[in-house]
Amino acid sequence: MVVAQCFSRNLVKHHSSDLTSKQPFSVAAKRDKWLDKLGLWGGWGTRKPLQPRVFPTSGFELIDASKTFQEECLTHHDFYPVRLGEVFQNRYQVVTKIGFGFSATTWLGHDLQDHTYVSLKVHRNNVQENRELEVSEHIKKRTTHPSSHHIRPVHEFFRIEGQYGDHDVIVQTPLTISVFDLQRYALPGNVFTPRLAKEVVKRVLLSLDFLHSEAHVIHSDIHPENLLLGCKGRDDRDRYFAWVEEAELRNPVARKVMKDRTIYASRVMNGPVDEVYLCDFGRAHIGSEGSGTPGIMHCRAPEIILDMRWSYPIDLWSLGLLAWAMLHGKKLFTLHEPEEKRVKDAKHLANMIALLGPPPLDFLKRSKTYLEFWDKEGCWRGIAPIPRNRTLECLGRSVTGGEGAMFLEFIRALLCWVPEKRLTAKQALSHPWLTAPSR
């Protein structure tokens, strides 16, 4: 696949602290010894359950107790205190941490019964906010193979008890690096080539076309950290993750040790890659219309900021922001968290005006709150100044020529004030920028 070929070339030089970065994945001699030790060679399901391994209690960097670290940087702290080496359900041993987010921490687990590896997503104690299970079951009713639509399915679910109450744990196929980390660590100049960006955008659009047209689901949280690259097959996947487990044993990640928990650094997964998968349906919405404030702040579409009902077009708005960031290495909108919400919203809207021009009055009148920012005639009240020289043309100089013009047309077709005027996922797949060949 083009995606696999393009991505694989960029994943060799990754995180020197990982054992995995010291040799190319194709060098198998040492790894094969680890696989034999871990019981991974031979026919699947022919061995007895593996014994849990003992993970190091020393030999790692200790993070200063006064520093906020990993999930501590978030506003909520009701995470389950997962420990490396911990075994869930007498089956899944935690091998290393591979990420964290608003709703959960994610870990690589070794399935001691099936002699394979899994992803363990351990949610905060906020069951009422977690829609991932509900949405996954809903999607499975529309397709027996979610992965064929570039969507990662849920394989199993269980609950564990912690000091804050019960925590949902979701078992999924482990994936490798996120599009965010790929851009940050592996791509020259921290930007995607047009060819590679198009491949990512096409895969996301295929997922959204299925979600919107067949499953009737709004993802509402499209951004680079929720797009992960998969491995090529079970054999390659298990070989790579066995290598990662050995890396954790030989070169354990940094951590912050406290009285009631240990917070671990996340290990970047840089294995053999294949397709792009859309992940994290914890904020997804079943149905064609929703309300409230989904997703992350800088990705909000204008109808969300203005407290209107919203629908599938919010996903296309987020995709436009994603495409821009991949090719330019920076976000179109940045927000400062400490600011009052009204001021933050005003600055966000002012930047939209600079980029897109003023919104149609008919659109504003759909909102019960628009008079906070505009007068009755649709004139901006000036709570925040409208930035100068922030048109898409001024900011988009890194993509030039005919392809640059087509790209700006593509972005304008997604970043529209009026949701109904944005391209649908199916329409976007036929846009000239995506269908024209790139270098």
C-alpha positions in Angstrom: 0.0 0.0 0.0 1.1 3.6 -0.7 0.5 4.6 2.9 2.8 1.8 4.2 5.5 2.5 1.7 5.5 6.3 2.5 5.4 5.9 6.3 7.9 3.1 6.6 10.7 5.3 5.1 10.2 7.9 7.9 10.2 5.6 10.9 13.8 4.4 11.2 15.3 7.4 13.1 13.0 7.4 16.1 13.7 7.9 19.8 17.2 6.8 20.6 16.2 5.8 24.1 14.1 2.9 22.7 15.8 -0.4 22.1 13.7 -0.5 18.9 15.5 2.4 17.4 19.0 0.9 17.6 18.5 -1.6 14.8 16.1 -1.8 11.8 13.1 -4.0 12.3 14.3 -6.4 9.7 17.3 -7.5 11.9 15.8 -10.5 13.6 18.5 -12.5 15.3 18.3 -11.0 18.8 14.6 -10.5 18.6 14.1 -14.2 17.7 15.7 -15.2 21.0 13.2 -12.9 22.8 10.3 -14.4 20.9 11.4 -17.9 21.8 11.8 -16.8 25.5 8.3 -15.2 25.4 6.7 -18.3 23.8 5.8 -16.5 20.6 7.3 -18.9 18.0 5.3 -21.8 16.8 1.6 -22.3 16.2 -0.8 -19.9 17.8 -2.8 -21.3 20.7 -0.6 -24.4 21.1 1.2 -23.4 24.3 0.3 -23.2 27.9 -0.5 -19.7 29.3 2.6 -17.7 29.9 3.8 -16.7 33.3 3.9 -13.0 34.1 7.3 -11.3 33.8 8.9 -9.3 36.5 9.5 -5.7 35.5 12.5 -3.5 36.7 12.2 -1.6 40.0 15.3 0.4 39.3 17.5 1.6 36.4 15.1 4.3 35.1 15.0 8.1 35.3 13.1 9.5 38.2 11.0 12.6 37.4 11.2 15.4 40.0 8.2 15.2 42.3 7.5 19.0 41.9 7.0 18.7 38.1 3.7 17.9 36.5 4.1 14.9 34.2 2.0 13.2 31.5 -1.7 12.9 32.5 -1.0 15.2 35.5 -1.1 18.1 33.0 -4.8 17.5 32.4 -7.6 19.0 34.5 -8.9 15.6 35.8 -6.9 13.3 37.9 -9.3 10.4 38.5 -7.2 7.9 36.5 -6.6 4.4 37.6 -3.0 4.0 38.9 -1.8 1.3 36.4 1.5 -0.4 37.3 3.9 -1.9 34.8 3.7 -5.7 35.2 0.2 -5.6 36.6 -2.1 -8.4 35.3 -5.8 -7.8 34.6 -8.4 -10.6 34.4 -5.6 -13.1 35.1 -4.7 -12.6 31.5 -3.4 -9.3 30.3 0.0 -8.2 31.7 0.8 -4.5 31.3 4.0 -4.1 29.4 4.5 -0.4 28.8 2.5 2.8 28.5 1.8 4.0 25.0 -0.3 7.1 25.6 -2.8 9.2 27.6 -5.7 11.5 26.9 -8.6 13.4 28.4 -10.5 10.2 29.2 -8.0 7.4 29.6 -4.4 6.1 29.7 -3.4 3.5 27.1 -1.0 0.6 27.6 0.5 -2.3 25.7 -0.6 -5.5 27.2 0.7 -9.1 26.7 -2.2 -11.6 26.4 -0.7 -14.5 28.5 -3.4 -16.9 27.3 -3.3 -16.3 23.5 0.4 -15.4 23.4 -0.2 -12.1 21.6 -0.4 -8.4 22.3 -3.3 -6.1 22.9 -4.0 -2.4 23.6 -5.5 -1.8 27.0 -7.4 1.5 27.3 -8.0 2.2 31.0 -10.7 4.9 31.4 -11.0 7.5 34.1 -13.8 7.0 36.6 -16.3 8.8 34.3 -18.4 6.0 32.9 -21.3 8.3 32.1 -19.0 10.3 29.8 -17.6 7.3 28.0 -19.4 6.5 24.7 -16.8 4.3 23.2 -18.5 1.0 24.0 -21.9 2.1 23.0 -20.6 3.5 19.7 -18.5 0.4 19.0 -21.5 -1.9 19.4 -23.6 0.4 17.2 -20.9 0.3 14.5 -20.7 -3.5 14.6 -24.4 -3.6 13.8 -23.6 -1.8 10.5 -20.5 -3.7 9.5 -18.8 -7.0 10.6 -15.4 -5.6 9.7 -14.9 -2.1 11.1 -11.2 -2.3 10.2 -12.1 -2.4 6.5 -13.3 1.2 7.0 -10.1 2.2 8.8 -11.8 2.1 12.2 -10.3 0.3 15.1 -12.9 -2.0 16.8 -13.3 -2.9 20.4 -12.6 -6.7 21.1 -13.4 -7.0 24.8 -14.5 -4.9 27.7 -14.2 -5.3 31.5 -14.2 -3.2 34.6 -11.6 -2.8 37.4 -12.1 -1.2 40.8 -9.9 1.7 41.9 -9.9 4.3 44.7 -12.2 6.5 42.6 -14.7 3.7 41.8 -15.0 1.5 38.7 -12.9 2.0 35.6 -13.8 0.7 32.1 -11.0 -1.2 30.3 -11.2 -1.6 26.6 -9.2 -4.3 24.8 -8.2 -3.5 21.2 -5.6 -4.4 18.6 -2.4 -2.5 19.3 -1.4 0.1 16.8 1.9 1.9 16.3 2.7 5.6 16.0 0.2 8.4 15.8 0.1 10.9 13.0 0.9 13.6 15.6 4.1 11.8 16.7 5.1 10.9 13.2 5.0 14.5 12.2 6.7 15.7 15.4 9.5 13.2 15.5 10.1 11.5 12.1 9.3 13.9 9.2 11.8 16.4 7.9 10.8 19.9 8.9 7.8 18.4 10.8 5.7 18.6 7.7 4.1 15.9 5.5 4.8 15.8 1.8 1.6 16.5 -0.3 1.6 12.9 -1.4 1.7 11.5 2.1 -0.8 14.1 3.4 -3.3 13.1 0.7 -3.0 9.4 1.7 -3.9 10.2 5.3 -6.8 12.5 4.3 -8.2 9.9 2.0 -8.2 7.2 4.7 -9.9 9.5 7.2 -12.5 10.5 4.5 -13.2 6.8 3.9 -13.8 6.3 7.6 -16.0 9.4 7.8 -18.0 8.5 4.7 -18.9 5.2 6.3 -19.6 6.8 9.7 -21.8 9.5 8.3 -23.6 7.7 5.4 -24.1 4.2 6.9 -23.5 4.2 10.6 -24.9 7.6 11.3 -22.2 8.5 13.8 -20.5 11.9 14.3 -16.9 11.3 15.5 -16.5 14.9 16.8 -12.9 14.5 17.8 -10.8 14.3 14.6 -7.2 15.3 15.3 -3.7 13.9 14.7 -3.4 12.1 18.0 -6.6 10.1 17.2 -5.1 8.7 14.0 -2.8 5.8 14.5 -0.9 3.6 12.1 -1.4 -0.2 12.1 1.1 -3.0 11.7 1.1 -5.2 8.6 -0.2 -8.4 10.2 -0.3 -10.5 13.4 3.1 -12.1 12.9 4.9 -8.8 12.3 2.8 -7.1 15.0 3.7 -9.6 17.7 7.3 -9.7 16.8 7.5 -5.9 17.0 5.7 -5.7 20.3 7.8 -8.5 21.8 10.7 -6.3 20.9 9.0 -3.4 22.7 8.5 -5.6 25.8 12.2 -6.4 25.8 13.0 -2.7 25.4 10.9 -2.0 28.6 12.8 -4.7 30.5 16.2 -3.6 29.4 15.7 0.2 29.2 12.7 1.1 31.4 10.9 4.4 30.7 11.2 7.4 33.0 8.6 7.8 35.7 7.4 9.9 38.6 7.0 7.8 41.8 4.4 9.1 44.4 2.8 7.6 47.5 -0.4 6.3 45.8 0.8 5.8 42.2 3.5 5.9 39.7 3.2 8.0 36.5 5.1 6.6 33.6 6.4 8.2 30.4 4.7 7.1 27.2 6.8 5.0 24.8 6.5 6.0 21.2 5.5 3.0 19.0 7.6 3.1 15.8 7.2 -0.4 14.3 6.4 -1.7 10.8 3.4 0.3 9.6 0.5 -0.3 7.3 -2.8 1.7 7.2 -4.1 4.7 9.0 -6.9 4.0 11.6 -9.4 6.4 13.1 -9.5 5.8 16.9 -11.0 7.1 20.1 -14.8 7.2 19.9 -15.2 8.3 23.5 -16.8 11.6 22.4 -18.6 10.3 19.4 -22.3 10.9 18.9 -24.8 8.4 17.5 -27.4 10.2 15.3 -27.3 13.0 12.8 -27.5 15.9 15.3 -25.9 16.8 18.6 -25.3 19.7 21.0 -22.8 20.8 23.5 -19.0 21.1 23.2 -17.4 18.0 21.8 -13.7 17.5 20.8 -10.8 19.7 21.7 -11.0 23.5 21.9 -9.0 24.6 18.9 -10.8 22.2 16.5 -14.3 23.5 17.3 -16.4 24.5 14.3 -18.1 27.9 14.5 -21.5 26.3 15.1 -20.1 24.6 18.3 -18.6 27.9 19.6 -22.0 29.6 19.0 -23.9 26.9 20.9 -25.9 25.7 17.9 -27.0 22.2 17.1 -24.4 20.5 15.0 -24.1 17.5 12.7 -21.7 15.6 10.4 -20.0 18.8 9.0 -18.1 19.4 12.3 -16.0 16.4 11.3 -15.2 17.9 7.9 -14.2 21.2 9.6 -11.8 19.3 11.8 -10.4 17.4 8.8 -9.7 20.7 7.1 -7.6 21.8 10.1 -5.8 18.4 10.1 -4.9 18.7 6.4 -3.6 22.2 7.0 -1.5 21.3 10.0 0.1 18.3 8.2 1.3 20.4 5.3 2.3 23.5 7.3 3.6 22.1 10.5 1.4 24.4 12.7 -2.2 24.8 13.7 -4.5 27.3 12.1 -6.0 28.2 15.5 -4.2 28.3 18.8 -5.9 29.0 22.2 -4.6 30.0 25.6 -6.2 27.9 28.3 -6.1 30.3 31.3 -8.3 32.9 29.5 -11.9 33.4 30.3 -14.1 31.4 28.0 -15.9 34.4 26.5 -12.5 36.0 25.6 -11.2 32.8 24.3 -14.3 32.3 22.1 -14.0 35.9 20.8 -10.4 35.4 19.8 -11.2 32.1 18.1 -14.1 33.7 16.1 -12.0 36.8 15.3 -9.4 34.5 13.7 -12.1 32.8 11.7 -13.2 36.2 10.4 -9.6 37.0 9.4 -9.3 33.6 7.5 -12.8 33.3 6.0 -14.3 36.7 6.0 -17.4 37.7 8.0 -20.1 35.1 8.5 -23.6 35.4 6.8 -26.1 37.1 9.1 -28.7 34.3 8.4 -26.1 31.8 9.8 -25.5 33.9 12.9 -29.3 34.2 13.6 -29.4 30.4 14.2 -27.5 31.1 17.4 -29.0 32.3 20.7 -25.6 33.7 21.8 -24.3 35.5 18.7 -25.3 38.9 20.0 -22.4 38.5 22.6 -20.0 38.9 19.6 -21.9 40.7 16.8 -24.7 43.3 16.8 -28.1 42.7 15.2 -26.8 43.7 11.7 -23.9 41.2 12.0 -21.2 43.8 12.7 -18.3 42.5 14.9 -18.4 44.0 18.4 -14.7 44.0 18.8 -14.3 42.0 22.0 -11.1 40.7 20.3 -9.4 42.4 17.4 -9.5 40.8 14.0 -5.9 39.8 13.1 -4.4 41.3 10.0 -2.6 39.4 7.3 -4.1 36.1 8.4 -5.9 35.0 5.2 -5.4 31.5 4.0 -3.4 32.8 1.0 -1.0 34.7 3.3 -0.5 31.7 5.6 -0.4 29.1 2.8 2.7 30.1 1.0 4.6 26.9 1.8 2.3 25.0 -0.7 2.8 26.7 -4.1 1.9 26.3 -7.7 -1.1 24.7 -9.2 -1.2 22.1 -6.4 -1.1 24.9 -3.8 -4.1 26.6 -5.4 -6.0 23.3 -5.4 -5.1 22.7 -1.8 -6.5 26.2 -0.7 -9.7 25.4 -2.6 -9.9 22.1 -0.7 -9.5 23.9 2.6 -12.0 26.6 1.7 -14.5 23.8 0.8 -14.2 22.4 4.3 -13.7 25.5 6.4 -17.0 27.3 5.6 -19.1 29.2 8.1 -22.3 27.6 7.0 -22.1 23.8 7.8 -24.4 22.8 4.9 -21.9 24.4 2.4 -19.0 22.2 3.5 -18.2 19.2 1.3 -19.4 15.9 2.6 -16.9 13.1 3.1 -18.0 11.5 -0.2 -17.7 14.7 -2.1 -14.3 15.5 -0.6 -12.9 12.2 -1.9 -13.5 13.5 -5.4 -11.9 16.9 -4.9 -9.2 17.7 -7.5 -6.5 18.2 -4.8 -7.0 14.5 -3.7 -7.3 13.0 -7.2 -4.4 14.9 -8.8 -1.0 13.1 -8.6 1.7 14.5 -6.3 5.4 14.3 -6.1 
